Amino acid sequence: LAQERARETPLCSSLKPLAGNAMRNIWWCIFIFLVPACGSECVSMVQRQALPVIPAGRQKPKPWEVNNYIVASYHKAGLVLLETLVFKILDILGAPMEVRGHVEYPCYSSRKDGLSKVCYNLDAPFRLYTDSFNASLKSAEQRKSGNKKVLVAGLVRDPLEMVASAYCYHHDGQEFGNWLFPVQDIMQMGPEEGTEVTAKALLPLAEWMTSVFENPDNNTLRLEFDDLTKSSAGFDLGVQRLLDHFFGAGTDLISKPERFHITEAAKELDANRNPWATTVVNSSHELAEHSSNPVCKEVAHSILHKSLNPALFARYKDLQRRLGYPVHAM
């Protein structure tokens, strides 16, 4: 019975495309039990309350007591940039760990003993969804949120640019342990074969991204990856748009000093200001470059438009069209 309920939820059904793609085996079964069933029975009495309960001694509520927040990020669409920015925001606002959650597909554990899990606090009011958020999940979150508004934000990128970047990134041997992409195989592949394999693996993620951000409602903020990475002015504007979307332009949810502190701290993540902004600490506790080789990306982009499987290329062109990006014939 528990298995049937899990399979019937929007989360479980919407994640099935990846089950046959990258996981191939028991990881799908594990994942459906890690995330609670998302039906009307999930709506708690606390979520049904119209007004937040403010603890004694505090004059105004914290943002997560008023709204539920979802940050949706996707592989090679500014995932590290967006998630690092959100961590900075939450740290500055003093958000305790119990209000922070993370859902990733698959739910990696970075330690063999399983003590450091990527998926945690799955009902937290401020959650990051990595490679796992789509329109079905959005609807489920809205249904179970009660009287709390669900505010969604994410970075979006041209899907074919994501493929080119992902191929070059993994061809360089980055994220050797990534389970969604056959990194060891891609490392040995030339651009033509490698971009095709990468495009097949990334397609479900690009489709989910499109389903959320092709026609965003007032509670969904679409930020463009290119806008935040091409110039410091674009980066600063993107940060302000995110803050306005999540917390409003006034001081009801965050103070002027908090906004200023966030704005200044965020500048560390702007690669146009800080050349180290695109480096991360990998699983071996070493500094690693998280951006892809620009020369490789140009070659991969050209190959994609010349020789990608026509049926697969048509799927990506449809995603480009739905997201409003230029569509080029093969």
ZADO-1210 file (C-alpha; in nm, 4 decimals, padded with zeros to 6 digits):
<atoms>
<atom x="00.0000" y="00.0000" z="00.0000" code="LEU" pos="1"/>
<atom x="00.2810" y="00.2415" z="00.0867" code="ALA" pos="2"/>
<atom x="00.4459" y="00.1653" z="-00.2471" code="GLN" pos="3"/>
<atom x="00.1255" y="00.2324" z="-00.4384" code="GLU" pos="4"/>
<atom x="00.0679" y="00.5651" z="-00.2596" code="ARG" pos="5"/>
<atom x="00.4241" y="00.6731" z="-00.3361" code="ALA" pos="6"/>
<atom x="00.3931" y="00.5855" z="-00.7020" code="ARG" pos="7"/>
<atom x="00.0700" y="00.7780" z="-00.7350" code="GLU" pos="8"/>
<atom x="00.2127" y="01.1089" z="-00.6137" code="THR" pos="9"/>
<atom x="00.3123" y="01.3810" z="-00.8628" code="PRO" pos="10"/>
<atom x="00.6691" y="01.3727" z="-00.7326" code="LEU" pos="11"/>
<atom x="00.7102" y="01.0027" z="-00.7940" code="CYS" pos="12"/>
<atom x="00.5437" y="01.0010" z="-01.1360" code="SER" pos="13"/>
<atom x="00.7319" y="01.3096" z="-01.2518" code="SER" pos="14"/>
<atom x="01.0705" y="01.1606" z="-01.1596" code="LEU" pos="15"/>
<atom x="01.0156" y="00.8353" z="-01.3487" code="LYS" pos="16"/>
<atom x="01.1858" y="00.9482" z="-01.6733" code="PRO" pos="17"/>
<atom x="01.5222" y="00.9531" z="-01.4989" code="LEU" pos="18"/>
<atom x="01.4685" y="00.6130" z="-01.3445" code="ALA" pos="19"/>
<atom x="01.5263" y="00.4423" z="-01.6759" code="GLY" pos="20"/>
<atom x="01.7903" y="00.6862" z="-01.7867" code="ASN" pos="21"/>
<atom x="02.0661" y="00.7228" z="-01.5310" code="ALA" pos="22"/>
<atom x="01.9692" y="00.5169" z="-01.2301" code="MET" pos="23"/>
<atom x="01.8606" y="00.2029" z="-01.4160" code="ARG" pos="24"/>
<atom x="01.8023" y="00.0114" z="-01.0962" code="ASN" pos="25"/>
<atom x="01.7166" y="00.0461" z="-00.7297" code="ILE" pos="26"/>
<atom x="01.7809" y="00.4208" z="-00.6946" code="TRP" pos="27"/>
<atom x="01.4328" y="00.5034" z="-00.8202" code="TRP" pos="28"/>
<atom x="01.2856" y="00.2735" z="-00.5562" code="CYS" pos="29"/>
<atom x="01.4969" y="00.4330" z="-00.2860" code="ILE" pos="30"/>
<atom x="01.4107" y="00.7864" z="-00.3909" code="PHE" pos="31"/>
<atom x="01.0328" y="00.7470" z="-00.3812" code="ILE" pos="32"/>
<atom x="01.0564" y="00.6557" z="-00.0144" code="PHE" pos="33"/>
<atom x="01.2859" y="00.9451" z="00.0701" code="LEU" pos="34"/>
<atom x="01.0309" y="01.2081" z="-00.0289" code="VAL" pos="35"/>
<atom x="00.6905" y="01.2000" z="00.1430" code="PRO" pos="36"/>
<atom x="00.3719" y="01.1433" z="-00.0544" code="ALA" pos="37"/>
<atom x="00.2365" y="01.4784" z="-00.1711" code="CYS" pos="38"/>
<atom x="-00.1378" y="01.4659" z="-00.1465" code="GLY" pos="39"/>
<atom x="-00.3909" y="01.6660" z="00.0478" code="SER" pos="40"/>
<atom x="-00.3150" y="01.4561" z="00.3514" code="GLU" pos="41"/>
<atom x="00.0268" y="01.6259" z="00.3679" code="CYS" pos="42"/>
<atom x="-00.1238" y="01.9613" z="00.4606" code="VAL" pos="43"/>
<atom x="-00.0520" y="02.0119" z="00.8289" code="SER" pos="44"/>
<atom x="-00.2477" y="02.2262" z="01.0723" code="MET" pos="45"/>
<atom x="00.0490" y="02.4624" z="01.0951" code="VAL" pos="46"/>
<atom x="00.0462" y="02.5101" z="00.7166" code="GLN" pos="47"/>
<atom x="-00.3263" y="02.5850" z="00.7241" code="ARG" pos="48"/>
<atom x="-00.2829" y="02.8816" z="00.9547" code="GLN" pos="49"/>
<atom x="-00.3519" y="03.2160" z="00.7907" code="ALA" pos="50"/>
<atom x="-00.0997" y="03.4100" z="00.9994" code="LEU" pos="51"/>
<atom x="00.2439" y="03.3094" z="01.1289" code="PRO" pos="52"/>
<atom x="00.2960" y="03.2608" z="01.4983" code="VAL" pos="53"/>
<atom x="00.5615" y="03.5122" z="01.6116" code="ILE" pos="54"/>
<atom x="00.7614" y="03.4015" z="01.9179" code="PRO" pos="55"/>
<atom x="00.7557" y="03.6277" z="02.2206" code="ALA" pos="56"/>
<atom x="01.0149" y="03.9032" z="02.2080" code="GLY" pos="57"/>
<atom x="01.0072" y="03.9333" z="01.8296" code="ARG" pos="58"/>
<atom x="00.8127" y="04.2091" z="01.6533" code="GLN" pos="59"/>
<atom x="00.7920" y="04.0655" z="01.3033" code="LYS" pos="60"/>
<atom x="00.7941" y="03.7181" z="01.1505" code="PRO" pos="61"/>
<atom x="01.0809" y="03.5535" z="00.9733" code="LYS" pos="62"/>
<atom x="01.0297" y="03.5081" z="00.5961" code="PRO" pos="63"/>
<atom x="00.9909" y="03.1301" z="00.6226" code="TRP" pos="64"/>
<atom x="00.7164" y="03.1748" z="00.8806" code="GLU" pos="65"/>
<atom x="00.5145" y="03.3661" z="00.6208" code="VAL" pos="66"/>
<atom x="00.5979" y="03.1897" z="00.2943" code="ASN" pos="67"/>
<atom x="00.7366" y="02.8637" z="00.1670" code="ASN" pos="68"/>
<atom x="01.0378" y="02.9007" z="-00.0602" code="TYR" pos="69"/>
<atom x="01.1667" y="02.6788" z="-00.3394" code="ILE" pos="70"/>
<atom x="01.4903" y="02.7329" z="-00.5294" code="VAL" pos="71"/>
<atom x="01.5088" y="02.5214" z="-00.8454" code="ALA" pos="72"/>
<atom x="01.8509" y="02.4603" z="-00.9997" code="SER" pos="73"/>
<atom x="01.9585" y="02.2447" z="-01.2923" code="TYR" pos="74"/>
<atom x="02.2892" y="02.0966" z="-01.4080" code="HIS" pos="75"/>
<atom x="02.5022" y="02.3489" z="-01.6009" code="LYS" pos="76"/>
<atom x="02.2435" y="02.6251" z="-01.5669" code="ALA" pos="77"/>
<atom x="02.4160" y="02.8113" z="-01.2854" code="GLY" pos="78"/>
<atom x="02.3415" y="02.5485" z="-01.0222" code="LEU" pos="79"/>
<atom x="02.6456" y="02.6182" z="-00.8026" code="VAL" pos="80"/>
<atom x="02.6072" y="02.9948" z="-00.8391" code="LEU" pos="81"/>
<atom x="02.2407" y="02.9948" z="-00.7380" code="LEU" pos="82"/>
<atom x="02.2716" y="02.7503" z="-00.4501" code="GLU" pos="83"/>
<atom x="02.5775" y="02.9265" z="-00.3081" code="THR" pos="84"/>
<atom x="02.3916" y="03.2578" z="-00.3283" code="LEU" pos="85"/>
<atom x="02.0947" y="03.1111" z="-00.1411" code="VAL" pos="86"/>
<atom x="02.3209" y="02.9694" z="00.1311" code="PHE" pos="87"/>
<atom x="02.4685" y="03.3167" z="00.1794" code="LYS" pos="88"/>
<atom x="02.1207" y="03.4681" z="00.2064" code="ILE" pos="89"/>
<atom x="02.0072" y="03.2135" z="00.4635" code="LEU" pos="90"/>
<atom x="02.3256" y="03.2526" z="00.6673" code="ASP" pos="91"/>
<atom x="02.2895" y="03.6298" z="00.6799" code="ILE" pos="92"/>
<atom x="01.9235" y="03.6005" z="00.7787" code="LEU" pos="93"/>
<atom x="02.0166" y="03.3577" z="01.0565" code="GLY" pos="94"/>
<atom x="01.8019" y="03.0759" z="00.9238" code="ALA" pos="95"/>
<atom x="01.8403" y="02.7675" z="01.1480" code="PRO" pos="96"/>
<atom x="01.9096" y="02.4322" z="00.9858" code="MET" pos="97"/>
<atom x="01.5609" y="02.3035" z="01.0631" code="GLU" pos="98"/>
<atom x="01.4046" y="02.5523" z="00.8186" code="VAL" pos="99"/>
<atom x="01.6456" y="02.4562" z="00.5383" code="ARG" pos="100"/>
<atom x="01.5852" y="02.1554" z="00.3190" code="GLY" pos="101"/>
<atom x="01.7371" y="01.9995" z="00.0096" code="HIS" pos="102"/>
<atom x="01.6024" y="01.7540" z="-00.2470" code="VAL" pos="103"/>
<atom x="01.8320" y="01.6151" z="-00.5151" code="GLU" pos="104"/>
<atom x="01.7878" y="01.3335" z="-00.7602" code="TYR" pos="105"/>
<atom x="01.9555" y="01.0999" z="-00.6903" code="PRO" pos="106"/>
<atom x="01.9987" y="01.1470" z="-00.3145" code="CYS" pos="107"/>
<atom x="02.3743" y="01.1029" z="-00.2953" code="TYR" pos="108"/>
<atom x="02.5517" y="01.0362" z="00.0303" code="SER" pos="109"/>
<atom x="02.9001" y="01.1847" z="00.0333" code="SER" pos="110"/>
<atom x="03.0186" y="00.9394" z="00.2994" code="ARG" pos="111"/>
<atom x="03.0123" y="00.5620" z="00.2959" code="LYS" pos="112"/>
<atom x="02.8550" y="00.5592" z="00.6416" code="ASP" pos="113"/>
<atom x="02.5618" y="00.7625" z="00.5067" code="GLY" pos="114"/>
<atom x="02.5943" y="01.0359" z="00.7689" code="LEU" pos="115"/>
<atom x="02.6295" y="01.3204" z="00.5184" code="SER" pos="116"/>
<atom x="02.3228" y="01.3016" z="00.2986" code="LYS" pos="117"/>
<atom x="02.2303" y="01.5403" z="00.0210" code="VAL" pos="118"/>
<atom x="01.8541" y="01.5028" z="00.0778" code="CYS" pos="119"/>
<atom x="01.7387" y="01.6335" z="00.4143" code="TYR" pos="120"/>
<atom x="01.4556" y="01.8248" z="00.5858" code="ASN" pos="121"/>
<atom x="01.2171" y="01.7403" z="00.3037" code="LEU" pos="122"/>
<atom x="00.9305" y="01.9408" z="00.4563" code="ASP" pos="123"/>
<atom x="01.1368" y="02.2490" z="00.5451" code="ALA" pos="124"/>
<atom x="00.9841" y="02.5857" z="00.4469" code="PRO" pos="125"/>
<atom x="01.2981" y="02.6863" z="00.2521" code="PHE" pos="126"/>
<atom x="01.4061" y="02.4114" z="00.0137" code="ARG" pos="127"/>
<atom x="01.6582" y="02.3753" z="-00.2644" code="LEU" pos="128"/>
<atom x="01.5647" y="02.1358" z="-00.5419" code="TYR" pos="129"/>
<atom x="01.8651" y="02.0174" z="-00.7426" code="THR" pos="130"/>
<atom x="01.7867" y="01.8516" z="-01.0779" code="ASP" pos="131"/>
<atom x="01.4490" y="01.7474" z="-00.9401" code="SER" pos="132"/>
<atom x="01.1863" y="02.0233" z="-00.9679" code="PHE" pos="133"/>
<atom x="00.9137" y="02.0299" z="-01.2312" code="ASN" pos="134"/>
<atom x="00.5609" y="02.1570" z="-01.2908" code="ALA" pos="135"/>
<atom x="00.3970" y="01.8562" z="-01.1246" code="SER" pos="136"/>
<atom x="00.5993" y="01.9087" z="-00.8088" code="LEU" pos="137"/>
<atom x="00.5170" y="02.2772" z="-00.8149" code="LYS" pos="138"/>
<atom x="00.1451" y="02.2002" z="-00.8213" code="SER" pos="139"/>
<atom x="00.1856" y="01.9499" z="-00.5385" code="ALA" pos="140"/>
<atom x="00.3769" y="02.2018" z="-00.3280" code="GLU" pos="141"/>
<atom x="00.1076" y="02.4631" z="-00.3829" code="GLN" pos="142"/>
<atom x="-00.1671" y="02.2209" z="-00.2792" code="ARG" pos="143"/>
<atom x="00.0008" y="02.1194" z="00.0438" code="LYS" pos="144"/>
<atom x="00.1127" y="02.4704" z="00.1399" code="SER" pos="145"/>
<atom x="-00.2252" y="02.5746" z="00.2804" code="GLY" pos="146"/>
<atom x="-00.2439" y="02.9513" z="00.3309" code="ASN" pos="147"/>
<atom x="00.1294" y="03.0007" z="00.2929" code="LYS" pos="148"/>
<atom x="00.2369" y="03.1308" z="-00.0446" code="LYS" pos="149"/>
<atom x="00.4873" y="02.9168" z="-00.2369" code="VAL" pos="150"/>
<atom x="00.7546" y="03.1367" z="-00.3948" code="LEU" pos="151"/>
<atom x="00.9715" y="02.9694" z="-00.6588" code="VAL" pos="152"/>
<atom x="01.2906" y="03.1007" z="-00.8180" code="ALA" pos="153"/>
<atom x="01.5435" y="02.9489" z="-01.0555" code="GLY" pos="154"/>
<atom x="01.8144" y="03.0133" z="-01.3105" code="LEU" pos="155"/>
<atom x="01.7309" y="02.9201" z="-01.6700" code="VAL" pos="156"/>
<atom x="01.9649" y="02.8628" z="-01.9646" code="ARG" pos="157"/>
<atom x="01.9338" y="02.7672" z="-02.3314" code="ASP" pos="158"/>
<atom x="01.9049" y="02.3843" z="-02.3136" code="PRO" pos="159"/>
<atom x="02.1549" y="02.3241" z="-02.5950" code="LEU" pos="160"/>
<atom x="02.4057" y="02.5495" z="-02.4205" code="GLU" pos="161"/>
<atom x="02.3552" y="02.3354" z="-02.1121" code="MET" pos="162"/>
<atom x="02.4393" y="02.0245" z="-02.3179" code="VAL" pos="163"/>
<atom x="02.7547" y="02.1778" z="-02.4659" code="ALA" pos="164"/>
<atom x="02.8705" y="02.2943" z="-02.1231" code="SER" pos="165"/>
<atom x="02.7918" y="01.9597" z="-01.9591" code="ALA" pos="166"/>
<atom x="02.9806" y="01.7627" z="-02.2241" code="TYR" pos="167"/>
<atom x="03.2939" y="01.9777" z="-02.1887" code="CYS" pos="168"/>
<atom x="03.2715" y="01.9763" z="-01.8103" code="TYR" pos="169"/>
<atom x="03.2491" y="01.5982" z="-01.7834" code="HIS" pos="170"/>
<atom x="03.4901" y="01.5370" z="-02.0717" code="HIS" pos="171"/>
<atom x="03.7400" y="01.7197" z="-01.8507" code="ASP" pos="172"/>
<atom x="03.6740" y="01.4627" z="-01.5774" code="GLY" pos="173"/>
<atom x="03.4786" y="01.6937" z="-01.3478" code="GLN" pos="174"/>
<atom x="03.2265" y="01.5411" z="-01.1042" code="GLU" pos="175"/>
<atom x="03.3699" y="01.1957" z="-01.1561" code="PHE" pos="176"/>
<atom x="03.1085" y="01.0506" z="-00.9221" code="GLY" pos="177"/>
<atom x="02.8046" y="01.2062" z="-01.0923" code="ASN" pos="178"/>
<atom x="02.5424" y="00.9336" z="-01.1375" code="TRP" pos="179"/>
<atom x="02.3244" y="01.1125" z="-01.3903" code="LEU" pos="180"/>
<atom x="02.6018" y="01.1272" z="-01.6495" code="PHE" pos="181"/>
<atom x="02.8452" y="00.8470" z="-01.7486" code="PRO" pos="182"/>
<atom x="03.1477" y="01.0660" z="-01.6787" code="VAL" pos="183"/>
<atom x="03.4094" y="00.7946" z="-01.7308" code="GLN" pos="184"/>
<atom x="03.2675" y="00.7211" z="-02.0753" code="ASP" pos="185"/>
<atom x="03.2294" y="01.0875" z="-02.1723" code="ILE" pos="186"/>
<atom x="03.5937" y="01.1490" z="-02.0830" code="MET" pos="187"/>
<atom x="03.6923" y="00.9091" z="-02.3627" code="GLN" pos="188"/>
<atom x="03.4460" y="01.0426" z="-02.6223" code="MET" pos="189"/>
<atom x="03.5007" y="01.3003" z="-02.8927" code="GLY" pos="190"/>
<atom x="03.2567" y="01.5895" z="-02.9372" code="PRO" pos="191"/>
<atom x="03.0172" y="01.4138" z="-03.1747" code="GLU" pos="192"/>
<atom x="02.9625" y="01.1002" z="-02.9661" code="GLU" pos="193"/>
<atom x="03.0004" y="01.2789" z="-02.6341" code="GLY" pos="194"/>
<atom x="02.7458" y="01.5525" z="-02.7019" code="THR" pos="195"/>
<atom x="02.4874" y="01.2944" z="-02.8050" code="GLU" pos="196"/>
<atom x="02.5349" y="01.0894" z="-02.4888" code="VAL" pos="197"/>
<atom x="02.5238" y="01.4064" z="-02.2797" code="THR" pos="198"/>
<atom x="02.2118" y="01.5334" z="-02.4582" code="ALA" pos="199"/>
<atom x="02.0254" y="01.2099" z="-02.3840" code="LYS" pos="200"/>
<atom x="02.1202" y="01.2212" z="-02.0162" code="ALA" pos="201"/>
<atom x="02.0353" y="01.5884" z="-01.9711" code="LEU" pos="202"/>
<atom x="01.7028" y="01.5864" z="-02.1594" code="LEU" pos="203"/>
<atom x="01.4777" y="01.5043" z="-01.8593" code="PRO" pos="204"/>
<atom x="01.6359" y="01.7866" z="-01.6569" code="LEU" pos="205"/>
<atom x="01.5903" y="02.0349" z="-01.9419" code="ALA" pos="206"/>
<atom x="01.2292" y="01.9263" z="-01.9818" code="GLU" pos="207"/>
<atom x="01.1603" y="01.9747" z="-01.6100" code="TRP" pos="208"/>
<atom x="01.3246" y="02.3178" z="-01.6136" code="MET" pos="209"/>
<atom x="01.1092" y="02.4154" z="-01.9105" code="THR" pos="210"/>
<atom x="00.7899" y="02.2918" z="-01.7486" code="SER" pos="211"/>
<atom x="00.8445" y="02.5240" z="-01.4512" code="VAL" pos="212"/>
<atom x="00.9734" y="02.8365" z="-01.6253" code="PHE" pos="213"/>
<atom x="00.8195" y="02.8486" z="-01.9737" code="GLU" pos="214"/>
<atom x="00.5141" y="03.0407" z="-01.8478" code="ASN" pos="215"/>
<atom x="00.6018" y="03.1586" z="-01.4953" code="PRO" pos="216"/>
<atom x="00.3188" y="03.2892" z="-01.2771" code="ASP" pos="217"/>
<atom x="00.3529" y="03.5805" z="-01.0348" code="ASN" pos="218"/>
<atom x="00.4934" y="03.3520" z="-00.7654" code="ASN" pos="219"/>
<atom x="00.7658" y="03.2132" z="-00.9933" code="THR" pos="220"/>
<atom x="01.0795" y="03.4098" z="-01.0787" code="LEU" pos="221"/>
<atom x="01.2784" y="03.3153" z="-01.3870" code="ARG" pos="222"/>
<atom x="01.6345" y="03.4456" z="-01.3824" code="LEU" pos="223"/>
<atom x="01.8510" y="03.4124" z="-01.6930" code="GLU" pos="224"/>
<atom x="02.1900" y="03.2472" z="-01.6502" code="PHE" pos="225"/>
<atom x="02.3402" y="03.4699" z="-01.9202" code="ASP" pos="226"/>
<atom x="02.2149" y="03.7873" z="-01.7520" code="ASP" pos="227"/>
<atom x="02.3890" y="03.7022" z="-01.4254" code="LEU" pos="228"/>
<atom x="02.7151" y="03.5885" z="-01.5820" code="THR" pos="229"/>
<atom x="02.7840" y="03.8324" z="-01.8665" code="LYS" pos="230"/>
<atom x="02.8213" y="04.1511" z="-01.6618" code="SER" pos="231"/>
<atom x="02.8382" y="04.2734" z="-01.3026" code="SER" pos="232"/>
<atom x="02.5419" y="04.5020" z="-01.3678" code="ALA" pos="233"/>
<atom x="02.3355" y="04.2047" z="-01.4776" code="GLY" pos="234"/>
<atom x="02.4507" y="04.0066" z="-01.1760" code="PHE" pos="235"/>
<atom x="02.3536" y="04.2828" z="-00.9320" code="ASP" pos="236"/>
<atom x="02.0147" y="04.3261" z="-01.0965" code="LEU" pos="237"/>
<atom x="01.9495" y="03.9518" z="-01.0734" code="GLY" pos="238"/>
<atom x="02.0312" y="03.9497" z="-00.7025" code="VAL" pos="239"/>
<atom x="01.7945" y="04.2415" z="-00.6391" code="GLN" pos="240"/>
<atom x="01.5174" y="04.0744" z="-00.8378" code="ARG" pos="241"/>
<atom x="01.5600" y="03.7597" z="-00.6292" code="LEU" pos="242"/>
<atom x="01.5474" y="03.9543" z="-00.3025" code="LEU" pos="243"/>
<atom x="01.2380" y="04.1481" z="-00.4149" code="ASP" pos="244"/>
<atom x="01.0655" y="03.8283" z="-00.5236" code="HIS" pos="245"/>
<atom x="01.1336" y="03.6398" z="-00.2031" code="PHE" pos="246"/>
<atom x="01.1112" y="03.9184" z="00.0530" code="PHE" pos="247"/>
<atom x="00.9425" y="04.2183" z="-00.1119" code="GLY" pos="248"/>
<atom x="01.0903" y="04.5617" z="-00.1700" code="ALA" pos="249"/>
<atom x="01.0103" y="04.6859" z="00.1809" code="GLY" pos="250"/>
<atom x="01.1221" y="04.5838" z="00.5274" code="THR" pos="251"/>
<atom x="00.8357" y="04.3567" z="00.6357" code="ASP" pos="252"/>
<atom x="01.0455" y="04.0407" z="00.6009" code="LEU" pos="253"/>
<atom x="01.4070" y="04.1579" z="00.5900" code="ILE" pos="254"/>
<atom x="01.5651" y="04.4781" z="00.7182" code="SER" pos="255"/>
<atom x="01.7614" y="04.7348" z="00.5162" code="LYS" pos="256"/>
<atom x="02.0900" y="04.6285" z="00.6817" code="PRO" pos="257"/>
<atom x="02.0192" y="04.2638" z="00.5966" code="GLU" pos="258"/>
<atom x="01.9468" y="04.3514" z="00.2344" code="ARG" pos="259"/>
<atom x="02.2656" y="04.5587" z="00.2124" code="PHE" pos="260"/>
<atom x="02.4730" y="04.2806" z="00.3715" code="HIS" pos="261"/>
<atom x="02.3298" y="04.0226" z="00.1286" code="ILE" pos="262"/>
<atom x="02.3902" y="04.2486" z="-00.1709" code="THR" pos="263"/>
<atom x="02.7533" y="04.3051" z="-00.0765" code="GLU" pos="264"/>
<atom x="02.8217" y="03.9422" z="00.0133" code="ALA" pos="265"/>
<atom x="02.6693" y="03.8246" z="-00.3153" code="ALA" pos="266"/>
<atom x="02.9292" y="04.0191" z="-00.5135" code="LYS" pos="267"/>
<atom x="03.1859" y="03.7571" z="-00.4150" code="GLU" pos="268"/>
<atom x="03.0018" y="03.5174" z="-00.6483" code="LEU" pos="269"/>
<atom x="03.0213" y="03.7461" z="-00.9528" code="ASP" pos="270"/>
<atom x="03.2865" y="03.5978" z="-01.1826" code="ALA" pos="271"/>
<atom x="03.3305" y="03.9346" z="-01.3548" code="ASN" pos="272"/>
<atom x="03.4473" y="04.0801" z="-01.0230" code="ARG" pos="273"/>
<atom x="03.6070" y="03.7747" z="-00.8716" code="ASN" pos="274"/>
<atom x="03.7995" y="03.5240" z="-01.0901" code="PRO" pos="275"/>
<atom x="03.7761" y="03.2673" z="-00.8084" code="TRP" pos="276"/>
<atom x="03.3969" y="03.2710" z="-00.8134" code="ALA" pos="277"/>
<atom x="03.3787" y="02.9707" z="-01.0474" code="THR" pos="278"/>
<atom x="03.5939" y="02.7442" z="-00.8296" code="THR" pos="279"/>
<atom x="03.4469" y="02.5049" z="-00.5770" code="VAL" pos="280"/>
<atom x="03.5789" y="02.2595" z="-00.3212" code="VAL" pos="281"/>
<atom x="03.5255" y="01.9103" z="-00.4604" code="ASN" pos="282"/>
<atom x="03.4617" y="01.5842" z="-00.2745" code="SER" pos="283"/>
<atom x="03.8369" y="01.5402" z="-00.2316" code="SER" pos="284"/>
<atom x="03.8499" y="01.8785" z="-00.0535" code="HIS" pos="285"/>
<atom x="04.0455" y="02.0280" z="-00.3440" code="GLU" pos="286"/>
<atom x="03.9716" y="02.3436" z="-00.5421" code="LEU" pos="287"/>
<atom x="03.8128" y="02.2597" z="-00.8767" code="ALA" pos="288"/>
<atom x="03.6986" y="02.4769" z="-01.1659" code="GLU" pos="289"/>
<atom x="03.3214" y="02.4592" z="-01.2068" code="HIS" pos="290"/>
<atom x="03.2944" y="02.6383" z="-01.5392" code="SER" pos="291"/>
<atom x="03.3506" y="02.4620" z="-01.8715" code="SER" pos="292"/>
<atom x="03.6300" y="02.5236" z="-02.1200" code="ASN" pos="293"/>
<atom x="03.5074" y="02.8011" z="-02.3558" code="PRO" pos="294"/>
<atom x="03.6907" y="02.6637" z="-02.6633" code="VAL" pos="295"/>
<atom x="03.5448" y="02.3185" z="-02.6051" code="CYS" pos="296"/>
<atom x="03.1971" y="02.4698" z="-02.5664" code="LYS" pos="297"/>
<atom x="03.2212" y="02.6429" z="-02.9044" code="GLU" pos="298"/>
<atom x="03.3158" y="02.3152" z="-03.0725" code="VAL" pos="299"/>
<atom x="03.0453" y="02.1207" z="-02.8902" code="ALA" pos="300"/>
<atom x="02.7828" y="02.3808" z="-02.9749" code="HIS" pos="301"/>
<atom x="02.8713" y="02.3592" z="-03.3438" code="SER" pos="302"/>
<atom x="02.8628" y="01.9783" z="-03.3396" code="ILE" pos="303"/>
<atom x="02.5220" y="01.9773" z="-03.1716" code="LEU" pos="304"/>
<atom x="02.3740" y="02.1855" z="-03.4532" code="HIS" pos="305"/>
<atom x="02.5369" y="01.9752" z="-03.7247" code="LYS" pos="306"/>
<atom x="02.5177" y="01.6140" z="-03.6224" code="SER" pos="307"/>
<atom x="02.2939" y="01.5541" z="-03.3179" code="LEU" pos="308"/>
<atom x="02.0359" y="01.2807" z="-03.3728" code="ASN" pos="309"/>
<atom x="01.7484" y="01.4577" z="-03.5579" code="PRO" pos="310"/>
<atom x="01.4752" y="01.3311" z="-03.3244" code="ALA" pos="311"/>
<atom x="01.6747" y="01.4354" z="-03.0178" code="LEU" pos="312"/>
<atom x="01.7615" y="01.7700" z="-03.1783" code="PHE" pos="313"/>
<atom x="01.3908" y="01.8285" z="-03.2429" code="ALA" pos="314"/>
<atom x="01.3162" y="01.7730" z="-02.8733" code="ARG" pos="315"/>
<atom x="01.5729" y="02.0337" z="-02.7774" code="TYR" pos="316"/>
<atom x="01.4507" y="02.2808" z="-03.0387" code="LYS" pos="317"/>
<atom x="01.1019" y="02.2475" z="-02.8935" code="ASP" pos="318"/>
<atom x="01.2398" y="02.3296" z="-02.5469" code="LEU" pos="319"/>
<atom x="01.4248" y="02.6301" z="-02.6886" code="GLN" pos="320"/>
<atom x="01.1055" y="02.7506" z="-02.8538" code="ARG" pos="321"/>
<atom x="00.8992" y="02.7115" z="-02.5383" code="ARG" pos="322"/>
<atom x="01.1580" y="02.9037" z="-02.3345" code="LEU" pos="323"/>
<atom x="01.1893" y="03.1811" z="-02.5925" code="GLY" pos="324"/>
<atom x="01.5452" y="03.1119" z="-02.7074" code="TYR" pos="325"/>
<atom x="01.6499" y="03.1388" z="-03.0752" code="PRO" pos="326"/>
<atom x="01.5893" y="02.8160" z="-03.2661" code="VAL" pos="327"/>
<atom x="01.8306" y="02.7245" z="-03.5440" code="HIS" pos="328"/>
<atom x="01.7810" y="02.4603" z="-03.8104" code="ALA" pos="329"/>
<atom x="02.0282" y="02.1706" z="-03.8246" code="MET" pos="330"/>
</atoms>
